């Protein structure tokens, strides 16, 4: 196990825990495009981590991407408009 894998995974698990209140909130959501682009970038990062055999970080980042894409869907359903 490479130390970089552990550090990246720990950061992703922290981000997952930080996103949970937003995911569970009924009214506080990010803009659709912000959440969508974040999810797409995190999916790309997941592929990069897999190519480097950083499997722990890949799993955590994939979960983080799933949360971001779920937030995008929730925001879209709420029709959140930010100025």
N, C-alpha and C positions, 0 to 999 in steps of 0.2 A: 504494500500500500504506500503510495507516494504522498508526501506531506501536502503537496499542492492540492491533491484531491480532497483531503480532509479540510483544508482551509476554505476552498471554494464551496464545498458542501455545507460547512458551518455557516458561511455567509448566506447561502441560499435558504437554509432552514430558518435563519433569523428573518430573512425577508418574507418567507411564508408566514411566520408568526406575526410579523408586523402588518401583513395584508389581511389577516383574518378579521379584524374589526370592520374593515371596509367591505369585505365580502359578506359579512353577516348583517351589516347595516341595511335598513330599509330605505334610507333617504340619501346617504352620503356615498356617491359614486364618482369615479373619475370620468373625464370626457371619453366618449367611445373611441375616438382615434388614438388617444393616449394609451388606453388599455390594450387596444388591438395591436398597435405597433410594438408595445412592450412585450406582448405575448409572442408575436412573430420573432422578434429579436431573441427572446429567451429560447424559443424552439431552435433557432440557428445555433445559439450557444450550446444547447443540449447536443446537437450533432457534432460540434467541435469537441466537446468533452468526451463523447463516445469515441471519436477518432483518436483521442489521446489516451484512451483506456481509463478515463476518470469516471468510473461507473457510479460511485457514490454521488459525486457532483452532478452527473447527468440525471440521476433519478430526482434529486432535490430541485434541479433547475427545470426539469420537465413538470414537476408539480407546481412550481412557481409560475411557469408559462400557462398551465391549466387554470390557475387562479386568475391570472391577468386576462385570459380569454373569457373566462366566466364573468369577470367584471365588465368586459366589453359587451357581452350579451345582456347582462343586467342593465347596463347603462342604455343600451339601445332600446330595450323594452320600456325603460322609464322615459325615454326620449330626453335624456339629460342634455341641456344646452348651456354651454359656458361661454362667457364673453371674454 
